[in-house]
């Protein structure tokens, strides 16, 4: 066979360029996923090596562009932001979205019909029954963590706690992958309670916490007797001190702190700060969301998403109902129902529901068996969650528990698969690995596979 010298020379040049790119990417301290799918020589030649290298270098030098391209091409990938409604303590599936009235474990609550024929939910959720055609009810959630702290960590990060590493929460993953680092306001906001932090992704990807949604963030103005010029001098002095400290110690956390400082200053000066002030809303709208902190938090979440925030968590505490479960749960649902249902309606009316993924869940469920204190105890073996918007299939139930609610008998949803589904809906590759400071690759979720039946 006769070999064309020019072709051979081109092949050798191509190999040299590919090897050079690999070496350079190996030096990159941030996340690298450009080689997760093998690029064949034949495929490279089709587009031209120069074009291929240009695309890869563009992604390397501009990770936000890469994230946007990945989101546009990912399966799912319709959601641009996420609102997590976190039910701290773990709500009972039998008392919320998987009622079994008249059974041994069913309790006193009745079930009501929803807008979707054949789907019934608890009588204390009439507003959500009216928007059930926009919801995806997951009745097959299963996990192995029955301790609050461990389960909260698991359902925020996708991983069980590990003493050797601190994993990032889902909000931090979204911040790193989809958020603009030059944004005027935080990409990750937690309302009415602190969320799990950013772990090895660094404090710059952690949550900005709003304790009271009825009040704008505090400390956003200059201190007394400090004007802009004096503030800038102090900021410059701090930057010099931090840079000197980094040179002397090599402490990698300095970069994260400097990023947080820069974000704080941009936020102080941003016109988007008004997104945190729900007093601008008409009284009828505020009343529709509910007067409690959860409803107000849902309203703030809608305003933040409108302003470009990528991930908002709204916390409702009190679901650890070992005693007096039914009185306490009915009051909690009195807050969930208007806030959650109005959030769905409001986003839909503003043409934002399709681009906003809403998740309602806690860290686990509660025992179907009612204890001697009229309560329900921790139960990770069978529980429920709800999703809406953001590319989720509408008006369906996925998964089924048995007649007593004791076990999942159809379509169980394991935690890794749940996180893989959520990340895919947000356009993030669930298999993408980030390198920890100690050189260990960690993905968004461990061996999880997206559940395609949940995606529209």
C-alpha positions in Angstrom: 0.0 0.0 0.0 1.3 3.5 -0.9 1.2 6.1 1.9 0.7 9.8 1.0 3.6 11.7 2.8 1.4 14.7 3.3 -1.3 12.6 4.9 1.3 11.0 7.2 2.6 14.4 8.1 -0.9 15.6 8.8 -1.6 12.6 11.1 1.6 13.2 13.0 0.8 16.9 13.4 -2.7 16.0 14.6 -1.3 13.6 17.2 1.1 16.2 18.5 -1.7 18.8 18.8 -4.0 16.3 20.6 -1.2 15.4 23.0 -0.5 19.1 23.6 -4.2 19.8 24.4 -4.2 16.8 26.8 -1.1 18.0 28.6 -2.5 21.5 29.0 -5.9 20.3 30.2 -4.1 18.1 32.7 -2.6 21.3 34.2 -6.0 22.9 34.6 -7.0 23.0 38.3 -10.7 23.1 37.6 -13.2 20.6 36.4 -12.2 18.8 33.2 -14.7 16.7 31.2 -13.7 17.5 27.7 -12.4 13.9 27.2 -15.2 12.0 28.8 -16.3 10.9 25.3 -13.5 9.7 23.0 -13.0 11.8 20.0 -12.0 9.7 17.1 -9.5 10.7 14.5 -12.0 10.3 11.7 -14.5 12.5 13.6 -11.8 15.1 14.2 -10.8 15.1 10.5 -14.4 15.7 9.5 -14.6 19.1 11.3 -10.9 19.9 10.9 -8.4 19.7 13.7 -8.1 23.5 14.0 -11.9 23.9 14.5 -11.9 21.1 17.0 -9.1 22.6 19.0 -10.8 26.0 18.9 -14.0 24.6 20.3 -12.1 22.7 23.1 -10.0 25.7 24.0 -13.1 27.9 24.0 -14.8 25.6 26.5 -11.6 25.4 28.6 -11.1 29.1 28.8 -14.8 29.9 29.2 -16.5 27.3 31.4 -19.8 29.1 31.4 -20.0 28.9 27.6 -19.2 25.2 28.0 -22.0 24.8 30.6 -24.5 26.5 28.3 -23.5 24.3 25.4 -23.8 21.2 27.6 -27.2 22.3 28.9 -28.5 22.9 25.4 -27.4 19.5 24.1 -28.1 17.4 27.2 -31.0 15.0 27.4 -33.6 16.9 29.4 -31.8 20.1 30.0 -34.9 22.4 29.8 -34.5 23.9 33.2 -32.4 27.0 33.7 -33.0 27.3 37.4 -34.2 25.2 40.3 -36.3 25.8 43.4 -36.0 23.2 46.2 -38.9 23.3 48.8 -37.2 21.5 51.7 -39.5 19.9 54.3 -37.1 19.6 57.2 -37.7 16.6 59.4 -39.3 14.3 56.8 -43.0 14.4 55.9 -45.2 11.3 55.9 -46.1 10.0 52.4 -49.5 8.7 53.7 -50.4 12.1 55.1 -49.5 14.1 52.0 -49.2 12.7 48.4 -49.8 9.0 48.9 -52.9 8.7 51.1 -54.5 5.4 52.1 -57.7 6.3 53.9 -59.6 3.6 55.6 -56.5 1.4 56.0 -54.8 0.3 59.2 -52.0 2.9 58.7 -54.0 5.5 56.9 -54.7 7.9 59.8 -57.7 10.3 60.0 -57.1 12.3 56.9 -59.3 11.8 53.8 -58.1 11.9 50.2 -59.5 14.2 47.6 -59.6 14.0 43.8 -57.3 16.2 41.8 -57.4 17.7 38.3 -55.9 14.5 37.0 -58.4 11.6 36.9 -57.2 8.7 39.1 -54.8 10.7 41.2 -55.8 11.6 44.7 -53.9 13.4 47.5 -54.5 14.5 51.0 -57.6 16.6 51.8 -55.4 19.3 53.3 -53.8 20.0 49.9 -56.7 21.4 47.8 -54.6 24.0 46.1 -52.1 21.5 44.9 -55.0 19.2 43.8 -56.0 22.0 41.5 -52.6 22.1 39.8 -51.9 18.3 39.8 -51.9 18.4 36.0 -48.6 20.3 36.3 -47.0 18.0 38.9 -45.1 14.7 38.8 -45.6 12.8 42.1 -42.9 10.4 43.0 -44.3 7.7 45.3 -41.3 5.3 45.0 -38.5 7.2 46.9 -36.2 4.8 48.8 -33.0 5.4 50.7 -31.0 3.8 53.5 -30.4 6.8 55.9 -32.8 7.1 58.8 -30.8 9.6 60.9 -31.7 13.2 60.3 -28.2 14.6 59.8 -27.0 11.8 57.6 -30.2 11.8 55.5 -30.2 15.6 55.2 -26.7 15.4 53.9 -27.6 12.5 51.5 -30.6 14.2 50.0 -28.7 17.5 49.5 -25.5 16.1 48.1 -26.4 12.7 46.6 -23.8 11.0 48.9 -23.8 9.5 52.3 -21.6 11.3 54.8 -17.9 10.4 54.5 -15.3 11.5 57.1 -12.7 11.9 54.4 -14.5 14.4 52.2 -17.3 17.0 52.3 -19.5 16.8 49.2 -21.2 19.9 47.6 -24.9 20.3 47.9 -27.0 20.3 44.7 -27.3 24.1 44.9 -23.5 24.3 44.9 -23.2 22.1 41.9 -25.8 24.3 40.1 -23.9 27.4 41.2 -20.6 26.0 39.8 -22.0 24.6 36.6 -24.7 27.0 35.6 -24.2 30.2 37.6 -22.4 33.3 36.2 -19.5 34.0 38.6 -19.9 37.7 37.7 -23.5 37.8 38.7 -24.7 40.8 40.7 -26.6 38.6 43.1 -25.9 35.1 44.4 -26.5 32.1 42.2 -27.5 30.0 45.3 -29.9 31.4 47.9 -31.3 29.5 50.9 -34.4 31.0 52.6 -35.5 30.4 56.2 -32.7 28.1 57.0 -29.1 27.3 56.1 -28.6 24.7 53.4 -25.8 22.2 53.1 -22.6 24.0 51.9 -20.3 23.8 48.9 -17.8 21.2 50.3 -14.8 20.8 48.1 -16.2 23.3 45.5 -15.3 26.1 47.8 -17.1 28.7 49.8 -17.7 30.8 46.7 -20.3 28.2 45.6 -22.1 28.1 49.0 -25.5 29.4 49.8 -26.4 33.0 50.6 -28.8 32.6 53.6 -31.9 34.8 54.1 -33.3 34.0 57.5 -36.4 36.1 57.2 -38.0 36.4 53.8 -40.1 39.3 55.0 -36.9 41.4 55.4 -34.3 42.3 52.7 -30.8 41.1 53.4 -28.9 42.9 56.2 -25.5 44.7 56.0 -25.9 45.7 52.4 -25.1 49.4 53.1 -21.8 51.0 54.1 -21.1 51.1 57.8 -21.6 54.4 59.7 -19.0 57.1 58.8 -17.9 55.0 55.8 -18.3 56.4 52.3 -17.5 54.8 48.9 -13.9 56.1 48.8 -13.0 54.8 52.2 -14.7 51.5 51.6 -12.7 51.0 48.4 -9.4 51.7 50.3 -10.3 49.2 52.9 -11.2 46.7 50.3 -7.9 47.2 48.5 -6.0 46.8 51.8 -7.8 43.5 52.5 -7.0 42.2 49.0 -3.3 43.0 49.6 -3.3 41.2 52.9 -5.1 38.1 51.4 -2.7 38.0 48.5 0.4 38.2 50.8 -1.1 35.4 53.0 -1.7 33.2 49.9 1.9 33.7 48.8 3.3 32.8 52.2 1.1 29.9 53.0 -0.2 28.5 49.7 -3.7 28.3 51.3 -6.2 27.4 48.5 -9.1 28.8 50.5 -7.9 32.4 49.9 -9.2 32.3 46.3 -12.6 31.3 47.5 -12.7 34.0 50.1 -11.7 36.6 47.6 -14.5 35.4 45.3 -17.0 35.8 48.1 -15.8 39.3 48.9 -16.1 40.3 45.2 -19.7 38.9 45.1 -20.6 40.7 48.2 -19.5 44.0 46.8 -21.3 43.5 43.5 -24.4 42.6 45.4 -24.2 45.8 47.6 -24.2 47.9 44.4 -26.7 45.9 42.3 -30.1 47.1 41.2 -31.2 43.5 41.4 -31.2 43.7 45.2 -34.9 44.6 44.9 -35.6 41.0 44.1 -35.2 40.2 47.8 -37.9 42.8 48.8 -41.3 41.2 48.6 -42.9 44.3 50.0 -43.1 45.4 46.3 -45.7 42.8 45.6 -49.4 43.5 45.6 -51.2 42.5 48.8 -53.4 40.1 46.9 -50.3 38.2 45.6 -48.7 38.0 49.1 -52.0 36.7 50.5 -52.3 34.1 47.8 -48.9 32.7 48.7 -49.8 32.5 52.4 -48.8 34.8 55.3 -46.3 32.4 56.9 -42.5 32.4 56.3 -42.8 29.5 53.9 -45.3 31.2 51.6 -43.3 34.4 51.7 -40.2 32.4 50.9 -41.9 30.9 47.9 -42.8 34.4 46.7 -39.2 35.5 47.2 -38.0 32.4 45.3 -40.1 33.4 42.3 -38.7 36.9 42.4 -35.1 35.6 42.6 -35.6 33.2 39.7 -37.0 36.1 37.6 -33.8 38.0 38.4 -31.5 35.2 37.2 -30.8 33.3 40.4 -30.0 29.6 39.5 -30.9 27.8 42.7 -33.2 28.7 45.6 -34.0 26.6 48.6 -37.0 27.4 50.8 -37.1 25.6 54.1 -40.1 24.6 56.1 -39.1 23.1 59.5 -41.3 21.0 61.8 -41.9 17.7 60.1 -40.2 15.5 62.7 -43.6 14.4 64.1 -42.9 11.7 66.6 -45.8 13.0 68.6 -49.2 14.6 67.7 -48.4 13.9 64.0 -51.9 14.7 62.6 -52.4 18.1 64.2 -48.9 19.2 63.4 -49.0 17.9 59.9 -52.3 19.5 59.0 -50.9 22.9 60.1 -47.8 22.4 58.1 -49.8 21.5 55.0 -51.7 24.7 55.6 -48.5 26.5 54.8 -47.3 24.2 52.0 -50.5 24.2 50.0 -50.9 27.9 49.2 -47.1 28.5 48.9 -46.4 25.6 46.6 -49.5 25.8 44.5 -49.3 29.5 44.0 -45.6 29.2 43.1 -46.6 26.8 40.3 -49.4 29.0 39.1 -47.3 32.2 39.3 -44.4 30.8 37.3 -46.8 29.3 34.7 -48.5 32.7 34.2 -45.1 34.4 33.8 -43.9 31.7 31.3 -41.2 30.6 33.7 -42.5 27.2 34.8 -41.0 25.3 31.8 -37.6 26.7 32.6 -37.8 26.3 36.4 -37.6 22.9 38.1 -39.4 22.8 41.4 -38.7 20.0 43.9 -40.7 19.3 47.0 -39.1 16.8 49.5 -37.6 16.1 52.9 -34.8 13.8 54.0 -37.0 10.7 54.3 -40.5 9.7 55.1 -42.3 8.6 58.3 -43.5 5.2 59.5 -46.8 4.0 58.2 -47.4 2.5 61.6 -48.7 5.1 64.1 -46.9 5.0 67.4 -48.3 5.2 70.9 -48.0 9.0 70.9 -50.1 9.5 67.8 -46.9 10.1 65.9 -44.9 8.6 63.0 -41.2 7.8 63.3 -38.3 7.9 60.8 -38.9 5.8 57.7 -36.5 5.9 54.7 -37.8 2.6 53.1 -40.8 4.3 51.3 -41.6 8.0 50.9 -42.6 10.6 48.4 -41.4 13.7 46.6 -42.9 16.0 44.0 -41.4 17.7 41.0 -42.9 20.3 38.6 -41.9 22.4 35.7 -38.4 22.3 34.1 -38.9 19.5 31.6 -40.7 17.1 34.0 -43.6 15.1 32.7 -46.9 16.6 33.9 -49.9 15.0 35.6 -48.3 11.7 36.4 -47.5 9.4 39.4 -44.3 7.5 39.3 -43.9 4.6 41.7 -46.3 2.8 44.0 -46.3 1.6 47.6 -48.3 -1.4 48.8 -51.7 -1.1 50.5 -50.2 -0.4 53.9 -47.6 2.1 52.6 -44.8 -0.1 54.0 -42.8 -0.7 50.9 -42.3 0.3 47.3 -43.7 -2.3 45.0 -43.4 -0.5 41.6 -40.6 1.8 40.1 -38.5 2.4 43.2 -36.4 5.6 42.9 -32.9 5.3 44.4 -31.1 8.4 45.5 -28.3 8.3 42.8 -30.9 7.9 40.0 -33.0 10.8 41.5 -29.9 13.1 41.5 -29.0 12.0 38.0 -32.5 12.8 36.8 -32.5 16.3 38.5 -29.0 17.1 37.1 -30.1 16.0 33.6 -33.2 18.1 33.7 -30.9 21.1 34.5 -28.6 20.2 31.6 -25.8 19.0 33.8 -23.9 15.8 33.0 -24.4 13.5 36.1 -21.2 11.6 35.2 -19.0 14.7 35.1 -16.3 14.6 37.7 -14.7 17.4 39.6 -11.3 17.0 41.1 -11.1 17.5 44.9 -8.1 19.3 46.5 -6.6 15.9 47.3 -6.8 14.8 43.7 -9.9 12.6 44.0 -12.5 12.8 41.1 -16.1 13.1 42.4 -19.2 13.3 40.2 -22.5 14.9 40.9 -23.9 11.6 41.8 -22.4 8.1 42.2 -23.3 5.7 39.4 -26.8 7.3 39.0 -28.8 7.0 35.8 -31.5 9.5 34.7 -35.1 8.2 34.8 -36.3 9.0 31.4 -40.0 8.3 32.3 -39.9 11.4 34.4 -38.8 13.6 31.5 -41.2 15.3 29.1 
